Amino acid sequence: MTRYMDEYFAAAQGQLVRITRTQRAKLDQAAEWVFDVLTHDHFIYAFGSGHSHALAEEVFYRAGGLARIAPILDENLMVHKSASESTAWERKAGYAKEVLSRYAMGNGDLLFVVSNSGRNPVPIEMALEAKARGARVIAISSLQYAATVSSRHASGKKLTDVADLVIDNCGPAGDAAVAIDGLEQRIGPTSTISSAFILHAIFVEAAARIVAAGGKPEVWGSANADGTNNDAIMARYKGKIRHL
């Protein structure tokens, strides 16, 4: 690899190492909450706007992933419909309540909200609305990034101020990790890598705890692997998990 490829690899690898070293207690707490949700037949929800919505899709209907995960997806908040307009929608006060009205989240459920800066109204209000319904909220953000920006919410609070548990993805402010000589703008975002790692690490640990307690977590098998049969899981959750 070239020098800059090496720098990006080192940045991503270093970020994962920092997460495992500094966020261990919070990862353990999150895994315990997931364990509690799944053993009491509640649901895990995942939400993000802009590029963070990819994390909600990453953990949904995922080969090797937990079955009882429901993504909260809205086209206005995604980049495939209109990237520029998604930025405006993410800043729209009151829109989170409208989006969440389509989902049956309730008392005992758990919501992961992924927002790198944590400054915009929609992720902040999504967390607040979920808590009002009796769900716990885990935020995944860059604490360094959040510290460099002001809130765009009327309360002046950021996502990290309103979540029940905050996990730092240990990423840099602005997300881009590599400086190239002769290029003013840094390049190479890492938040998707780190946030996906955090989510899957939590779910792996929670699944292990269920097994240790004598249970059997429901895990999707790959639809492209011979012999996979997800029929029983699909029959159980079709109609209960939106988007299945």
Long-range contacts (C-beta under 8 A, 24 or more apart in sequence): 4-178, 4-180, 7-177, 7-178, 7-188, 8-177, 8-178, 8-188, 11-177, 11-178, 11-188, 11-190, 12-177, 12-190, 12-193, 12-194, 15-169, 15-170, 15-171, 15-177, 15-190, 15-193, 15-194, 16-193, 16-194, 16-197, 18-170, 19-168, 19-169, 19-170, 19-194, 19-197, 19-198, 22-168, 22-170, 23-167, 23-168, 23-170, 23-198, 26-165, 26-166, 26-167, 26-168, 27-167, 27-198, 27-201, 27-202, 27-205, 28-205, 29-165, 30-138, 30-165, 30-167, 30-202, 31-202, 31-203, 31-205, 31-206, 31-209, 32-206, 32-209, 33-110, 33-136, 33-138, 33-165, 34-66, 34-110, 34-202, 34-203, 34-206, 35-206, 35-209, 35-210, 35-213, 37-68, 37-108, 37-109, 37-110, 38-66, 38-68, 38-206, 38-210, 38-217, 39-210, 39-213, 39-215, 40-108, 42-108, 42-109, 42-110, 43-68, 43-69, 43-70, 43-105, 43-109, 43-110, 43-241, 44-68, 44-69, 44-70, 44-109, 44-110, 44-111, 44-112, 45-69, 45-70, 45-71, 45-72, 45-103, 45-105, 45-109, 45-110, 45-111, 45-112, 45-130, 45-135, 46-70, 46-71, 46-72, 46-111, 46-112, 46-114, 46-199, 47-71, 47-72, 47-111, 47-112, 47-113, 47-114, 47-123, 47-126, 48-113, 48-114, 48-115, 48-123, 49-74, 49-77, 49-78, 49-86, 49-89, 49-90, 49-115, 49-120, 49-122, 49-123, 50-77, 50-78, 50-79, 50-86, 50-87, 50-90, 51-79, 51-189, 51-191, 51-192, 52-114, 52-115, 52-116, 52-123, 52-191, 52-195, 53-77, 53-78, 53-79, 54-192, 55-112, 55-114, 55-140, 55-192, 55-195, 55-196, 55-199, 56-114, 58-196, 58-199, 59-112, 59-199, 59-200, 59-203, 60-243, 61-220, 61-243, 61-244, 62-220, 63-220, 63-221, 63-222, 63-223, 63-224, 63-225, 64-219, 64-220, 64-222, 65-200, 65-203, 65-219, 65-220, 66-203, 66-206, 66-207, 66-217, 66-218, 66-219, 66-220, 67-218, 67-219, 67-220, 67-233, 67-237, 68-218, 68-237, 68-241, 69-241, 70-103, 70-105, 70-241, 70-242, 70-243, 71-243, 72-99, 72-100, 72-103, 72-111, 72-126, 73-243, 74-99, 77-122, 89-122, 90-120, 90-121, 90-122, 90-123, 91-120, 91-121, 91-122, 91-152, 92-121, 92-122, 93-121, 93-125, 93-153, 93-154, 94-125, 95-121, 95-122, 95-125, 96-121, 96-122, 96-123, 96-124, 96-125, 96-126, 96-128, 96-129, 97-125, 97-129, 99-126, 100-126, 100-129, 100-130, 100-133, 102-242, 103-242, 104-240, 105-130, 105-133, 105-135, 106-133, 106-134, 106-135, 107-133, 107-134, 107-135, 108-134, 108-135, 109-133, 109-134, 109-135, 109-136, 110-135, 110-136, 110-137, 110-138, 111-135, 111-136, 111-137, 111-138, 112-137, 112-138, 112-139, 112-140, 112-199, 113-137, 113-138, 113-139, 113-140, 113-159, 113-163, 114-139, 114-140, 114-141, 114-195, 115-139, 115-140, 115-141, 115-159, 116-141, 116-142, 116-145, 116-169, 116-171, 116-175, 116-191, 116-195, 117-141, 117-142, 117-145, 117-146, 117-149, 117-158, 118-145, 118-146, 118-158, 118-159, 118-160, 119-146, 119-149, 119-150, 119-151, 119-152, 119-153, 119-158, 119-159, 120-152, 120-153, 121-152, 121-153, 121-154, 123-159, 124-151, 124-153, 124-155, 124-157, 124-158, 124-159, 124-162, 125-153, 127-159, 127-162, 127-163, 128-162, 131-162, 131-164, 136-164, 136-165, 137-162, 137-163, 137-164, 137-165, 138-163, 138-164, 138-165, 138-166, 138-167, 139-163, 139-165, 139-166, 139-167, 140-167, 140-169, 140-195, 140-198, 140-199, 141-166, 141-167, 141-168, 141-169, 142-168, 142-169, 142-170, 142-171, 142-172, 142-173, 142-175, 142-191, 143-168, 143-170, 144-170, 144-171, 144-172, 144-173, 145-171, 145-172, 145-173, 145-174, 145-175, 147-173, 148-173, 149-173, 167-198, 169-194, 169-195, 169-198, 170-194
